[in-house]
Amino acid sequence: LSLKHTLYFHLLFTKMFTIYPIPFHLTGSSLSYSYYTLRDIVRENDSNRPENKGKKDTVAFEQPELILTQLYHGNSEAPYTNTFLKYPITASNIVKFIKLNKKYLMGDEGSLGYRPQGDGTDEKLTVVRRLSQLDDEFDAEIVEFDDEYSDTGFMGLTTELIYSIIVNKTEERVTVVFRGSANTKDFIIDAAGLKKTPPEIKEFAGGDVNIHMGFSNYLFGGTHEGKKHSKFDQIIDILKQVYAKKEYKGYDLYITGHSLGGGLTQLLGFALAGSPMADFIPRPINCVSYASPTAGNRAYYDYFRKLEKENKLRHIRVSNQGDVVAVMPSIGYHQTGINFHVDANKRVQIKHADAKMSLWSQMSLNSLSMHGLHNYHDRLFTGHNEDIINLDIEEIYQKYAEL
């Protein structure tokens, strides 16, 4: 597949986790973004949920188990164990729920909202048509969507990282998607400049490789299940189950995310590419990140390049002119992968080999808007870049990698 298709597909899936309003004119985002939005609507407004008892403006949704699988009480056996989802979700699940509950939903240009008055219609719910089209074009399903601790504790300080795993049979790929920064803990993690060497990295890369402490704790640290149960372990476990299925054995693995999710993207890719625990996954492991902060020290960068040279790891890292997040933390950190740096009305700049820009070069009065995915999309998918993004990732590496 061309890089254009991969970038487009991954940009879309990362959007389901961002705090920015995202329109649905981008095909592949529909499945995940709709699901994420509807889960919130049902959780916060379903009158049948005990936690909503006494709350105003709640309604009794029809078949909410189509969205929140935890409400499913059937006898069918789940295809995967230890997943937060009780069964995989497809576009048709989402379409069915929307049609059953359209009077409580509103939308414009594909977005979704809640109408407790029950006077909504499907006139503007263009998401139904687009999801139906997506269901026809892509045989894909969300096999895991772990948002169980999406905003817990005071100001979200006990939140755990949120991720999704999608199996796309049409494109023969498995994709791990990380949510970007969305609460206080996320932004604290982004800003932290301390480093550490988690055991999962030390076992194959040595003790000199130091990782951003916030990212490391999010991915390799303990969870609500205990100190010895990390999100990394959970992801490995689910991927093992996916790849154990004969029909998925040769599928490529992609990882994607924006902002905090971008940092987690390159760190998970690094860990899976080097860890003997993940030798069941076909190589190379492909990372596509947007606005990724720096994730490690010079030794991390050097070992990352080693994995690239051994054809075990690929990383397309998209940054945007004026977005300071992509150059932070600055002191003692190094960026990885082939950098696609986009700017308004300009051809994308491509660089490998420690393509790190100075903090001052990215300072601007509108840094927040430059960090938004909509801005990344508008600057990346232009006629200036058509020839480049029509290449696939391996062609990009052959042409631009300095290994």
C-alpha positions as CSV (number, residue, x, y, z in Angstrom):
1,L,0.0,0.0,0.0
2,S,1.2,3.5,-0.7
3,L,2.4,5.8,2.1
4,K,-0.5,8.1,1.2
5,H,-3.0,5.3,2.0
6,T,-1.2,4.4,5.2
7,L,-0.8,8.0,6.4
8,Y,-4.4,8.7,5.5
9,F,-5.7,5.6,7.2
10,H,-3.6,6.2,10.3
11,L,-4.4,9.9,10.6
12,L,-8.0,8.9,10.6
13,F,-7.8,6.3,13.3
14,T,-5.8,8.6,15.6
15,K,-8.5,11.2,15.4
16,M,-10.9,9.1,17.4
17,F,-8.8,9.8,20.5
18,T,-8.2,13.6,20.2
19,I,-9.8,16.5,21.9
20,Y,-10.4,18.3,18.6
21,P,-13.7,18.3,16.7
22,I,-13.1,16.1,13.7
23,P,-15.5,16.0,10.7
24,F,-16.3,12.7,9.0
25,H,-15.2,13.6,5.5
26,L,-12.2,11.3,6.0
27,T,-13.3,7.8,5.3
28,G,-11.3,5.5,7.7
29,S,-12.0,7.6,10.9
30,S,-15.7,6.8,10.8
31,L,-15.5,3.4,12.5
32,S,-13.4,4.3,15.4
33,Y,-14.4,7.9,16.0
34,S,-18.1,7.1,15.9
35,Y,-17.6,4.3,18.3
36,Y,-15.6,6.4,20.8
37,T,-18.2,9.2,20.7
38,L,-21.2,6.9,21.0
39,R,-19.6,5.1,24.0
40,D,-19.4,8.4,25.8
41,I,-23.0,9.3,24.9
42,V,-24.3,6.0,26.2
43,R,-22.2,5.9,29.4
44,E,-23.2,9.4,30.4
45,N,-26.8,9.4,29.4
46,D,-28.3,5.9,29.5
47,S,-31.0,5.8,32.3
48,N,-30.5,2.1,32.8
49,R,-27.0,2.5,34.1
50,P,-26.9,2.6,37.9
51,E,-24.4,5.4,38.0
52,N,-26.9,7.6,36.1
53,K,-29.7,7.1,38.5
54,G,-31.2,10.5,39.4
55,K,-29.3,12.3,36.7
56,K,-31.3,14.7,34.5
57,D,-31.9,14.3,30.8
58,T,-31.2,10.6,30.6
59,V,-32.9,8.2,28.2
60,A,-33.3,4.4,27.8
61,F,-31.2,3.6,24.7
62,E,-32.2,0.6,22.7
63,Q,-29.6,-2.2,22.6
64,P,-26.8,-0.2,24.2
65,E,-24.8,-3.5,24.2
66,L,-24.0,-2.8,20.6
67,I,-21.8,0.1,21.8
68,L,-20.9,-1.0,25.3
69,T,-20.1,-4.7,25.0
70,Q,-19.9,-4.9,28.8
71,L,-23.7,-4.8,28.9
72,Y,-23.9,-7.9,26.8
73,H,-25.2,-11.0,28.7
74,G,-25.5,-13.5,25.9
75,N,-24.0,-17.0,26.0
76,S,-21.7,-16.7,22.9
77,E,-18.0,-17.2,23.7
78,A,-15.8,-14.2,23.2
79,P,-13.1,-14.7,20.5
80,Y,-10.4,-13.2,22.7
81,T,-9.7,-13.5,26.4
82,N,-8.7,-10.6,28.7
83,T,-10.1,-7.9,26.5
84,F,-12.2,-5.1,27.8
85,L,-14.5,-5.6,24.8
86,K,-16.7,-8.8,25.1
87,Y,-16.9,-9.1,21.3
88,P,-15.4,-7.3,18.3
89,I,-17.1,-4.2,17.0
90,T,-17.8,-3.5,13.3
91,A,-19.2,-0.6,11.4
92,S,-22.5,-2.5,11.0
93,N,-22.8,-2.6,14.9
94,I,-22.4,1.1,15.1
95,V,-24.9,1.8,12.2
96,K,-27.5,-0.5,13.8
97,F,-27.2,1.3,17.1
98,I,-27.5,4.7,15.5
99,K,-30.6,3.7,13.5
100,L,-32.3,2.3,16.6
101,N,-31.6,5.5,18.6
102,K,-31.5,8.2,15.9
103,K,-34.2,10.3,17.8
104,Y,-31.7,10.8,20.6
105,L,-28.8,11.7,18.3
106,M,-27.9,14.8,16.2
107,G,-25.2,15.4,13.7
108,D,-23.8,17.8,11.2
109,E,-21.2,16.9,8.6
110,G,-20.9,13.5,10.2
111,S,-20.3,14.5,13.8
112,L,-22.5,13.1,16.5
113,G,-24.2,14.7,19.5
114,Y,-26.9,13.9,22.1
115,R,-30.6,15.0,22.0
116,P,-32.4,14.1,25.2
117,Q,-35.6,15.6,23.9
118,G,-35.9,12.7,21.5
119,D,-36.7,14.9,18.5
120,G,-33.7,14.0,16.4
121,T,-33.9,12.6,12.8
122,D,-31.5,10.9,10.6
123,E,-31.6,13.8,8.1
124,K,-28.1,15.1,9.0
125,L,-26.7,11.8,10.3
126,T,-24.5,11.4,7.3
127,V,-22.3,9.2,9.4
128,V,-24.8,6.4,8.8
129,R,-24.2,6.5,5.1
130,R,-20.4,6.8,5.5
131,L,-20.2,4.0,8.0
132,S,-22.3,1.8,5.7
133,Q,-19.9,2.6,2.9
134,L,-16.9,1.8,5.1
135,D,-18.6,-1.5,6.1
136,D,-18.9,-2.3,2.4
137,E,-15.3,-1.4,1.5
138,F,-13.3,-2.6,4.5
139,D,-13.7,-5.9,6.3
140,A,-12.4,-4.5,9.6
141,E,-13.3,-4.9,13.2
142,I,-12.2,-3.4,16.5
143,V,-11.1,-6.4,18.6
144,E,-10.1,-4.3,21.7
145,F,-10.9,-0.8,22.9
146,D,-9.6,-0.3,26.3
147,D,-10.9,2.9,27.8
148,E,-11.9,1.4,31.1
149,Y,-9.9,3.9,33.0
150,S,-10.1,6.8,30.6
151,D,-10.6,9.6,33.1
152,T,-10.4,8.4,36.6
153,G,-9.3,10.0,39.9
154,F,-9.0,13.7,40.7
155,M,-8.4,15.6,37.5
156,G,-7.8,12.3,35.7
157,L,-4.6,11.6,37.7
158,T,-5.3,7.8,37.9
159,T,-6.0,7.5,34.2
160,E,-4.4,4.7,32.2
161,L,-3.4,4.9,28.6
162,I,-6.2,4.2,26.2
163,Y,-5.6,2.1,23.1
164,S,-7.5,0.2,20.4
165,I,-6.6,-2.8,18.3
166,I,-8.1,-3.1,14.8
167,V,-7.9,-6.1,12.5
168,N,-8.4,-5.1,8.8
169,K,-8.9,-8.2,6.7
170,T,-9.2,-6.2,3.5
171,E,-5.7,-4.7,3.9
172,E,-4.3,-7.6,5.9
173,R,-3.0,-5.5,8.7
174,V,-3.3,-5.2,12.5
175,T,-3.3,-1.7,13.9
176,V,-2.7,-0.5,17.4
177,V,-4.0,3.0,18.0
178,F,-3.1,5.2,21.0
179,R,-5.1,8.1,22.2
180,G,-3.4,11.5,22.4
181,S,-3.2,13.9,25.4
182,A,-6.7,14.6,26.8
183,N,-6.5,15.1,30.6
184,T,-4.2,16.5,33.3
185,K,-2.2,13.4,33.8
186,D,-1.6,13.1,30.0
187,F,-0.2,16.7,29.9
188,I,2.0,16.1,33.0
189,I,3.4,13.0,31.3
190,D,4.1,15.0,28.1
191,A,5.9,17.7,30.0
192,A,8.1,15.4,32.2
193,G,11.7,15.4,31.2
194,L,13.0,12.6,33.4
195,K,14.2,9.3,32.0
196,K,14.4,5.6,33.1
197,T,15.3,2.2,31.7
198,P,12.4,-0.2,32.0
199,P,13.2,-3.9,32.3
200,E,11.4,-4.6,29.0
201,I,13.9,-2.4,27.2
202,K,17.0,-3.3,29.2
203,E,16.6,-7.0,28.4
204,F,17.4,-6.5,24.7
205,A,18.9,-2.9,24.4
206,G,21.0,-2.6,27.6
207,G,21.1,-0.2,30.5
208,D,22.3,2.8,28.6
209,V,19.0,3.2,26.7
210,N,17.0,5.7,28.7
211,I,13.3,6.3,28.0
212,H,11.0,9.3,28.7
213,M,9.8,8.4,32.2
214,G,6.2,9.4,31.6
215,F,5.8,7.3,28.5
216,S,7.6,4.4,30.2
217,N,5.4,4.4,33.2
218,Y,2.2,4.6,31.0
219,L,3.3,1.7,28.9
220,F,5.4,-0.5,31.2
221,G,4.1,0.6,34.6
222,G,1.5,-1.1,36.8
223,T,-2.2,-0.7,36.2
224,H,-5.4,-1.1,38.3
225,E,-4.8,-4.8,38.0
226,G,-1.6,-4.6,39.9
227,K,2.0,-3.5,39.6
228,K,3.0,-6.5,37.5
229,H,0.2,-6.1,35.0
230,S,1.3,-3.4,32.4
231,K,-0.5,-2.2,29.3
232,F,2.5,-3.6,27.4
233,D,1.7,-7.0,28.7
234,Q,-1.9,-6.6,27.8
235,I,-1.2,-5.5,24.3
236,I,1.3,-8.4,23.8
237,D,-1.3,-10.9,25.1
238,I,-4.0,-9.7,22.7
239,L,-1.6,-9.5,19.7
240,K,-0.6,-13.1,20.5
241,Q,-4.2,-14.2,20.3
242,V,-4.8,-12.3,17.1
243,Y,-1.7,-13.7,15.4
244,A,-2.4,-17.2,16.7
245,K,-5.4,-17.3,14.3
246,K,-4.3,-18.9,11.0
247,E,-6.0,-16.3,8.8
248,Y,-4.1,-13.4,10.5
249,K,-0.6,-15.0,10.9
250,G,1.1,-13.0,8.1
251,Y,-0.7,-9.7,8.7
252,D,1.6,-6.6,9.0
253,L,1.5,-4.7,12.3
254,Y,1.1,-0.9,12.3
255,I,1.1,1.4,15.3
256,T,-0.2,4.9,15.3
257,G,-1.0,7.8,17.5
258,H,-1.0,11.6,18.0
259,S,0.9,13.7,20.6
260,L,1.2,11.5,23.7
261,G,-0.1,8.7,21.5
262,G,2.8,9.4,19.0
263,G,5.4,9.0,21.8
264,L,3.8,5.8,22.8
265,T,3.7,4.7,19.2
266,Q,7.4,4.9,18.7
267,L,8.1,3.4,22.1
268,L,5.8,0.4,21.6
269,G,7.3,-0.1,18.1
270,F,10.8,-0.1,19.6
271,A,9.9,-2.5,22.3
272,L,8.1,-5.0,20.0
273,A,10.8,-4.9,17.4
274,G,13.5,-5.7,19.9
275,S,11.8,-7.9,22.5
276,P,12.0,-11.7,22.2
277,M,8.4,-11.6,23.7
278,A,7.2,-10.3,20.3
279,D,9.0,-12.6,17.9
280,F,5.6,-13.9,16.7
281,I,4.9,-10.6,14.9
282,P,6.1,-10.2,11.3
283,R,8.9,-7.7,10.7
284,P,9.2,-4.9,10.1
285,I,6.9,-3.3,12.6
286,N,5.6,-0.1,11.1
287,C,5.0,3.1,13.2
288,V,3.2,6.2,11.9
289,S,3.2,9.0,14.4
290,Y,1.8,12.6,14.4
291,A,3.2,15.3,16.7
292,S,5.3,12.8,18.6
293,P,7.3,14.2,21.5
294,T,10.9,13.0,21.8
295,A,11.0,9.6,23.6
296,G,14.6,8.7,24.5
297,N,18.2,9.5,24.8
298,R,21.1,9.1,22.3
299,A,21.5,5.4,23.1
300,Y,17.8,4.9,22.4
301,Y,18.2,6.7,19.1
302,D,21.2,4.6,18.2
303,Y,19.5,1.3,19.0
304,F,16.4,2.5,17.1
305,R,18.6,2.9,14.0
306,K,20.1,-0.5,14.6
307,L,16.6,-2.0,14.5
308,E,15.9,0.0,11.3
309,K,19.1,-1.3,9.7
310,E,18.1,-4.9,10.6
311,N,14.7,-4.3,8.8
312,K,12.9,-4.9,12.1
313,L,11.4,-1.4,12.6
314,R,10.1,1.5,10.5
315,H,8.9,4.9,11.7
316,I,7.3,7.7,9.7
317,R,7.1,10.6,12.0
318,V,5.0,13.6,10.9
319,S,5.6,17.0,12.5
320,N,4.1,20.4,11.7
321,Q,5.8,23.8,11.5
322,G,5.0,25.7,14.6
323,D,4.1,22.7,16.7
324,V,6.4,22.8,19.7
325,V,5.2,19.4,21.1
326,A,7.2,17.6,18.4
327,V,10.5,19.0,19.7
328,M,9.9,18.5,23.4
329,P,11.5,17.5,25.7
330,S,14.5,19.0,24.1
331,I,17.7,18.6,26.3
332,G,19.1,15.1,26.3
333,Y,16.5,13.7,23.9
334,H,16.7,12.6,20.3
335,Q,14.0,12.0,17.6
336,T,13.6,8.8,15.6
337,G,12.5,7.7,12.2
338,I,12.0,9.4,8.9
339,N,10.6,12.9,9.6
340,F,7.9,14.3,7.4
341,H,7.8,18.0,8.3
342,V,4.8,19.8,6.9
343,D,4.2,23.6,6.4
344,A,1.6,25.7,4.8
345,N,1.7,25.7,1.0
346,K,5.1,24.0,0.9
347,R,6.4,20.7,-0.1
348,V,7.0,18.3,2.8
349,Q,10.6,18.3,4.1
350,I,12.0,14.8,4.6
351,K,14.9,14.0,6.8
352,H,16.3,10.9,8.6
353,A,19.3,10.7,11.0
354,D,18.3,12.6,14.1
355,A,16.0,15.0,12.4
356,K,15.5,17.1,15.4
357,M,14.6,20.8,15.2
358,S,15.3,23.5,17.8
359,L,12.6,24.5,20.2
360,W,12.9,28.2,19.1
361,S,12.4,27.3,15.5
362,Q,8.9,25.9,16.3
363,M,7.8,28.6,18.7
364,S,4.7,30.5,17.5
365,L,1.6,32.3,18.9
366,N,-0.7,29.6,17.4
367,S,1.1,26.5,18.6
368,L,-2.1,25.0,19.9
369,S,-3.8,25.0,16.5
370,M,-0.5,23.8,14.9
371,H,-0.7,20.8,17.1
372,G,-4.2,19.8,15.9
373,L,-4.6,16.9,13.6
374,H,-6.9,18.8,11.2
375,N,-3.9,21.2,10.6
376,Y,-1.6,18.2,10.0
377,H,-4.0,16.8,7.5
378,D,-4.5,20.0,5.5
379,R,-0.7,20.5,5.2
380,L,0.1,16.9,4.4
381,F,-2.5,16.0,1.8
382,T,-1.8,18.6,-0.9
383,G,-0.7,18.5,-4.5
384,H,2.8,19.5,-3.4
385,N,3.3,16.1,-1.7
386,E,1.3,13.8,-4.0
387,D,4.3,12.0,-5.5
388,I,5.9,11.3,-2.1
389,I,2.9,10.0,-0.3
390,N,2.0,7.7,-3.1
391,L,5.1,5.7,-2.3
392,D,4.9,2.9,0.3
393,I,6.9,2.9,3.5
394,E,9.6,0.6,2.2
395,E,10.0,2.8,-0.9
396,I,10.3,5.8,1.4
397,Y,13.0,4.0,3.4
398,Q,14.9,3.0,0.3
399,K,14.9,6.5,-1.0
400,Y,15.4,8.6,2.2
401,A,16.8,6.4,5.0
402,E,20.4,7.2,6.0
403,L,21.3,3.8,7.5
